[in-house]
Structure formats: C-alpha cells, structure tokens
Amino acid sequence: MKHVLEFEKPVVELREKIADLKRLTENSEMDLTDEIVKMEERLEKLEADVYDRMQPWDRVQMARHPERPTTSDYIEHLFTDFLELHGDRFYGDDEAIISGIAKYKGKPVTVIGHQRGKDTKENIRRNFGMPHPEGYRKALRLMKQAEKFNRPIITFIDTKGAYPGKAAEERGQSEAIARNLMEMAGLTVPIVCIVIGEGGSGGALGLGIGDRIFMLENSTYSVISPEGAASILWKDAAYAQKAAESMKITAYDLEKLGIVDKVISEIRGGAHRDIAAQAEQIDLVISSALGELSSLDDSQLLEGRFEKYKNIGEYTHLDL
C-alpha cells in the first residue's frame, strides 16, 4: 500500500518486518520459521487491537483513504453489461456522478453513484467527487427512466458534499438537490442506497433517499465534515477529532439512531485491502434488499418508504 494512516503504522511496520524475514529465509541458509510464526501471531493480535477498536476519527480517515474503492470499482465487481449514460439534457455532463444501466444477477437495474478520482488528474476531472447541479439532474433523469421501465435503482454514496462554487449556485445547486429529495421519495421502484466512503451533507442526500440505507463499516454520514463542525463549535478545525466523536457520524452510531438499516462489515484493515471480497459483502445486502422489495406493490413500497423516514429521530406533537 502506498498510503498508510497514522493509527495503522504499527501494523504496517510489523508486516514489513515479517516480509523481510521471509525474504531472508528464502535467500539464505538461515531458518527463521519459528521467529516468523511468532511475529505472525503478534501481527494477528495487533491487527485485532488496532482495527477492531477504531475510534470515530480513525474511521473518518479510513473513509477518506486514497485507495478506498470507488463506485466504478463496485460496478465492475457487482454488475454486468454496464452502459454508462451521460448528460442532464439541460446543461452538460458531470463526471463527479457516474450513472447507467446494468444487469444484476441477470436482471436490469439502474446504477448511480458519486465518483472521485484515483489520482490527481482524475480527481480534477471528476471535481474530487463533488457534483455540480447537472450531476444531480443527470441522476434524476436516470431515476425517472428507471421508473418508466420498472428497474430497481442502486446508488453508491461517496462525496465530501455538493460543489459549493459560484457557478454551481448560479445553475441551481440547492434546487437540484431538493428536487432529487422530492422525486426520490415518490419513485415507484425499489431504491437501495449504500454509503461506501464519505457521505457529506446535502451532496450525499441527493442520492440518498431510498427504501434501504446501508453503510460500509468504515464509512461516515454527516451533515457537515468534522473540520467544518469544529470550526463552528470551537472556532478551530484542529478540534476535528473531538467533533467526529460528538457528531455520531460512524456507521454503528447511525445504525443505533435508526438512520441506517444495516452496517456492512469491512475486510480487516479497510475495503481497499480486498475489493473483490468487499464486493461480495455488498452483494449479499443488495440481493437480500431487492428480494424483499420486489414483492411489494407501488402503494406498499411508498408507504414503507414514508414510514422509514417518519420514524427517524424524535419529535413532539403540540396541540395548539
């Protein structure tokens, strides 16, 4: 791995020592098998200690990992015959959102997701996964098409947030997101949403209204970034770690709050360690969700979606 997070450095250093001993054994007459076995046992315990007890800020860092799988990675592993469709038919195409039609287990589906780059050049082209309004309008065009042809919709959420630039606001950023929220609430086809990295603010919600909401174990979902919250609450972004702990933005926190239906376990050390194995975990929840939702008629689907969001949070009714 090219990128090592601060909290996992002890694990990586021990792995490197084991690799060095194995190379030494292969290239010399020294037998270091016993030492290697002992160090591998130590590694197993250390990995459990580090990765099974991750703090909220550790998960924020993991969600932002440069090698973390993107929407296009999961499309490659989960679907066949993917055909990407471009443009919103109003302004242009936004590469921060990838969308198209595909087959899932032989049946047609519509797939939409935020798409960030794998390197600096691609990140610039895809605007670091932060969509403009035409991205959300493209997504909505594909969703309405899915409804017309009775195709389930699967969305992958992975964005720091919608792009806040002047041009995006001039082209109706907030209206585009608001329209997606309204339209997704009333679509008469199953919608399965999966947070695979960062789920930031309205930019994430623009693809996040569905019948089932899932999150990868090391992803986050929040109204604002920890740095942004720290800047507001303590006037200093350096308190981001403290903000991450208080904001309840991790998958397990959100599952307890009833916002997320299920947490998808990750490969120890993060989804980037084995994309194919991680895709298999996602495949299980998609298959189960579509199996449940496909048996519902339009009225049952919409009623269930309405109840899902109505039950999130707490409120008091006042008789005036």
Buried (B, 14 or more C-beta within 10 A) or exposed (E): BEEEBEBBEEBBEBBEBBEEBBEEBEEEEEEBEEBBEEBBEEBEEBBEEBBEEBEBBBBBBBBBBEBBBBBBBBBBBBBEEBEEBEEBEEBBBBBBBBBBBBEBEEEBBBBBBBBBBEEEEBBEEBBBBBBBBBBBBBBBBBBEBBBEEEBBBBBBBBBBBBBEEEEBBEBBBEEBBBBBBEBBBEBEBBBBBBBBBBBBBBBBBBBBBBBBBBBBBBBBBBBBBBBBBBBEEEEEBEBBBBBBBEBBBBBBBBBEEEBBBBBBEBBBBBBBBBBEEBBEBBBEBBBEBBEEBEEBEEEEBBEBBEEBEEEEEEEEEEEE
